[in-house]
Amino acid sequence: MSTTEESIQAPAHAAPNTKGGAVGYYIDDRLASASFTKRLVDKVFPDHWSFMLGEVALYSFFVLLLSGTFLTFFFQPAMTPVIYDGVYGPLKGAEMSIAYASTLDISFEVRGGLLMRQVHHWSALLFVAAAGLHMLRVFFTGAFRKPREINWVVGFMLFVLGMAAGFTGYSLPDDLLSGNGLRIIDGMIKGIPVVGAYGSSLLFGGEFPGETIVARLYGLHILLVPALILIFIVIHLFMVVIHKHTHYSGPGRTDANVVGYPLMPVYVAKAGGFFFIVFGVIMLISATFTINPVWNYGGYDPSPVSAGTQPDWYIGFLDGALRLAPSHLEVTAGGVTWAWNILLPMIVGVGFLAVVAVYPFLEAWVTGDKREHHVLDRPRNAPTRTAIGAAGVTFYAVLWAGASTDLIATNFLMSMNHVLTALQIMLIIGPFIAFIITKRVCLSLQRKDREIALHGRESGRIIRMPHGEYIEVHEPLDAFEQYKLVDFKDYQPTLARPNAQGKITMGARLRAVLSSFYFEDRIAPVTQTELDAAHHDHAPAVAEAPKKKAVTAAKKPAVKKPAAKK
């Protein structure tokens, strides 16, 4: 049996004399880290504000870890009943769980405890919000396309894990509000036929609420879920380094380079300062705005259900799906009760998340686009994708509003039934309306861009020519503006073609239909021939002086900041 050997050679360079160089030589001699470190240091980051959304999510997660570590020193995850004897007068002498009592002690007796509780809660909300906005930016600009499909799934998992971490932490204080949220989860689990009752008993350690759920959620909240989030963050950042960063369209920016600032020293300095800005904003909000005042709710008691109880905003769409589901949908079949008023919202919620997770693969299959993409799309130049995103956001927003049906009815003095009916109708027709309007707006903006690229920007100034003709003077564009208007690709619908056996399969037909739906309404980009004809007939749409200046600016980063190779 033959074996393959990997030759190991001593490094050719000699150890340096300086202490710092000696340390670097020692590490590289044992870990062979020089090549990776050089690749990381040479990493180029484009300079655009929308790329900071992912950084906000990352920095808020660091704040979560710091504040959560502080809280673990004082919180006691036990549901054993005790009589409260703390400093908060209104609840003195009341029976409550140890978990709720320790939460009150953190809020009123631990120095800085209330501030740390609010920092933890606000940073959790900011983490999920920033991750969601980051995903929307990636979606609408097409940054999920090859080779970043897997990284989109990793980012989606981070968003889901953020929701899981938020819900498990939200339920730990064992107050009336979080207890009602757990009761909803218990009802959803029990609504699953056959296995629902067993699943609820397994989770709660018996009949709801049991005596172990807080301890189990505590283990998930401080160990399993944060560990998974850290793992996926590392994977996400590793893929960013491997795939290179995306950048927006402009002169000198292609799918084969990245134009921006290097990691060292520019980006590290900017990122470090931005971290302290995020940290400072979280501290300022936490010190001035109260969130989740559990002392107003009291300990959990299964008997009362207070009005206006709602989960945190990121779980609101699931609660809204339950509220908007039609009632009286229970069916008995095979000796089992099928509670479709519970099962249907669960299927809709899970299905919605599943479509979000696999969308990059669906679009690649429909469009047949297998090329690598490193230049981002303007949302208007992908009208169907942008319209699909607007429809999804509308669907999510209606479900989210459904979680506040009782508050809408009471604050606006409306009938609860009317609010429910209106939101149920909007849940069905709202996404279609959003899709149609968004696509029409995108196509109109493309037509406007086409006219501006050909003839320049309208100035509103009318002049009379010597022969009596009246014309409007158009302001010329610089090269960067024109490049942004014309730099997108013209895709064609995919035709249904026969396979190797000469048959057109149903999959090929379905793909052709979806591709036609995706690309049927489109505006072709301006060609060089059209630009030359427009400039020949009229004044140039692109000014010569700004053009030279823009090209120089585009070439300047390539000299001082070498673009990363593909």
VENLINPE-V568924 format. One record per backbone hydrogen bond with DSSP energy under -1.0 kcal/mol. NH is the residue of the N-H (numbers start at 1). CO is the residue of the C=O. E is the energy in kcal/mol with one decimal. If there is no record, write none. Layout:
# VENLINPE-V568924
NH/CO/E, NH/CO/E
This chain:
# VENLINPE-V568924
22/18/-2.1, 23/19/-2.1, 24/20/-2.2, 25/21/-2.6, 26/22/-2.4, 27/23/-2.3, 28/24/-2.6, 29/25/-2.5, 31/27/-2.9, 32/28/-1.8, 37/33/-2.9, 38/34/-2.7, 39/35/-2.2, 40/36/-2.4, 41/37/-2.9, 42/38/-2.3, 43/40/-1.2, 45/261/-3.3, 51/48/-1.4, 52/49/-1.7, 53/50/-1.2, 56/52/-2.5, 57/53/-1.8, 58/54/-2.1, 59/55/-2.9, 60/56/-2.5, 61/57/-1.5, 62/58/-1.5, 63/59/-2.0, 64/60/-2.0, 65/61/-2.2, 66/62/-2.2, 67/63/-2.7, 68/64/-2.7, 69/65/-2.1, 70/66/-1.6, 71/67/-2.0, 72/68/-1.8, 74/71/-1.5, 75/71/-2.2, 78/76/-2.0, 82/96/-3.4, 84/94/-2.9, 92/89/-1.9, 93/84/-3.0, 94/91/-2.1, 96/82/-2.6, 98/80/-1.1, 99/78/-2.3, 101/97/-2.4, 102/98/-2.8, 103/99/-1.6, 104/100/-2.0, 105/101/-2.2, 106/102/-2.3, 107/103/-1.8, 108/104/-2.2, 109/105/-2.7, 110/105/-1.6, 113/110/-2.3, 116/112/-2.1, 117/113/-2.4, 118/114/-2.2, 119/115/-2.6, 120/116/-2.4, 121/117/-2.1, 122/118/-3.0, 123/119/-2.4, 124/120/-1.5, 125/121/-2.1, 126/122/-2.5, 127/123/-2.3, 128/124/-2.0, 129/125/-2.4, 130/126/-3.0, 131/127/-2.3, 132/128/-2.4, 133/129/-2.5, 134/130/-2.5, 135/131/-2.1, 136/132/-1.9, 137/133/-2.4, 138/134/-2.3, 139/135/-2.6, 140/136/-2.8, 141/137/-1.5, 142/139/-1.3, 143/138/-2.0, 145/142/-1.3, 148/145/-2.8, 152/148/-1.6, 153/149/-1.6, 154/150/-2.2, 155/151/-2.5, 156/152/-2.5, 157/153/-2.4, 158/154/-1.9, 159/155/-1.9, 160/156/-2.4, 161/157/-2.9, 162/158/-2.1, 163/159/-1.8, 164/160/-2.3, 165/161/-2.9, 166/162/-2.3, 167/163/-2.5, 168/164/-2.5, 169/165/-2.1, 170/166/-2.4, 171/167/-1.4, 172/169/-1.0, 176/298/-2.2, 179/175/-2.2, 180/176/-1.8, 181/177/-1.5, 182/178/-2.1, 183/179/-1.9, 184/180/-1.7, 185/181/-1.8, 186/182/-2.6, 187/183/-2.3, 188/184/-2.3, 189/185/-2.4, 190/186/-2.3, 191/187/-1.1, 192/189/-1.4, 195/193/-3.0, 196/192/-1.5, 199/195/-2.5, 200/196/-2.3, 201/197/-2.1, 202/198/-2.2, 203/199/-2.2, 204/200/-2.7, 205/201/-1.0, 206/201/-1.5, 216/212/-2.1, 217/213/-2.7, 218/214/-2.3, 219/215/-1.9, 220/216/-1.9, 221/217/-2.7, 222/218/-2.2, 223/219/-1.4, 224/219/-1.2, 225/220/-2.4, 227/223/-1.8, 228/224/-2.3, 229/225/-2.4, 230/226/-2.5, 231/227/-2.3, 232/228/-2.6, 233/229/-2.3, 234/230/-2.4, 235/231/-2.3, 236/232/-2.6, 237/233/-2.7, 238/234/-2.5, 239/235/-2.3, 240/236/-1.7, 241/237/-2.0, 242/238/-2.2, 243/239/-3.1, 244/240/-1.1, 247/374/-2.0, 253/250/-2.2, 261/45/-2.8, 263/43/-1.7, 264/41/-1.1, 267/262/-2.0, 268/263/-2.2, 269/265/-1.8, 270/266/-2.2, 271/267/-3.1, 272/268/-2.5, 273/269/-2.0, 274/270/-2.3, 275/271/-2.2, 276/272/-1.5, 277/273/-1.6, 278/274/-2.5, 279/275/-2.8, 280/276/-2.4, 281/277/-2.5, 282/278/-2.4, 283/279/-2.2, 284/280/-2.5, 285/281/-2.6, 286/282/-2.5, 287/283/-1.9, 289/285/-2.5, 294/292/-1.8, 296/293/-2.0, 298/294/-1.5, 300/174/-1.9, 315/312/-1.8, 319/315/-1.5, 320/316/-2.9, 321/317/-1.7, 322/318/-1.6, 323/319/-1.9, 324/320/-2.4, 331/338/-2.2, 333/336/-2.6, 336/333/-1.3, 338/331/-4.1, 340/329/-1.0, 340/338/-1.5, 342/339/-1.9, 343/339/-2.7, 344/340/-2.2, 346/342/-1.5, 347/343/-2.6, 348/344/-2.6, 349/345/-2.6, 350/346/-2.5, 351/347/-2.7, 352/348/-2.5, 353/349/-2.0, 354/350/-2.3, 355/351/-2.3, 356/352/-1.8, 357/353/-2.1, 358/354/-2.0, 362/358/-1.9, 363/359/-2.8, 364/360/-2.1, 365/361/-1.9, 366/362/-2.5, 367/363/-2.9, 368/364/-1.4, 373/146/-2.9, 376/247/-2.5, 377/141/-2.9, 381/378/-1.9, 382/379/-1.3, 386/382/-2.5, 387/383/-2.4, 388/384/-2.6, 389/385/-2.5, 390/386/-2.3, 391/387/-2.4, 392/388/-2.4, 393/389/-2.5, 394/390/-2.3, 395/391/-2.4, 396/392/-2.4, 397/393/-2.6, 398/394/-2.4, 399/395/-1.9, 400/396/-2.5, 401/397/-2.6, 402/398/-1.9, 404/401/-2.0, 405/402/-1.1, 408/404/-2.7, 409/405/-2.2, 410/406/-2.2, 411/407/-2.5, 412/408/-1.9, 414/409/-2.4, 419/415/-2.2, 420/416/-2.3, 421/417/-2.6, 422/418/-2.5, 423/419/-2.2, 424/420/-2.4, 425/421/-2.2, 426/422/-2.4, 427/423/-2.2, 429/425/-2.5, 430/426/-2.2, 433/429/-2.3, 434/430/-2.7, 435/431/-2.3, 436/432/-2.4, 437/433/-2.5, 438/434/-2.4, 439/435/-2.3, 440/436/-2.2, 441/437/-2.4, 442/438/-2.5, 443/439/-2.4, 444/440/-2.2, 445/441/-2.4, 446/442/-2.1, 447/443/-2.1, 448/444/-2.2, 449/445/-2.5, 450/446/-2.3, 451/447/-2.1, 452/448/-2.4, 453/449/-2.7, 454/450/-1.8, 455/451/-2.6, 456/452/-2.4, 457/475/-2.7, 459/473/-1.1, 463/471/-2.8, 465/469/-3.9, 468/465/-2.1, 471/463/-2.4, 473/461/-2.7, 475/457/-3.4, 477/541/-4.2, 482/478/-2.1, 483/479/-2.5, 484/480/-2.0, 485/481/-1.5, 486/482/-1.8, 487/483/-1.7, 488/486/-1.8, 499/503/-2.6, 502/499/-1.9, 509/505/-2.0, 510/506/-2.8, 511/507/-2.4, 512/508/-2.2, 513/509/-2.3, 514/510/-2.5, 515/511/-2.5, 516/512/-2.3, 517/513/-2.2, 518/514/-2.0, 519/515/-2.4, 520/516/-2.0, 531/527/-2.0, 532/528/-2.5, 533/529/-2.4, 534/530/-2.4, 535/531/-2.3, 536/532/-1.6, 537/533/-2.0, 538/534/-1.9, 543/477/-2.4, 547/543/-1.4, 548/544/-2.0, 549/545/-2.1, 550/546/-2.9, 551/547/-2.4, 552/548/-2.1, 553/549/-2.1, 554/550/-2.1, 555/551/-2.2, 556/552/-1.8, 559/556/-1.1, 560/556/-2.1, 561/557/-2.8
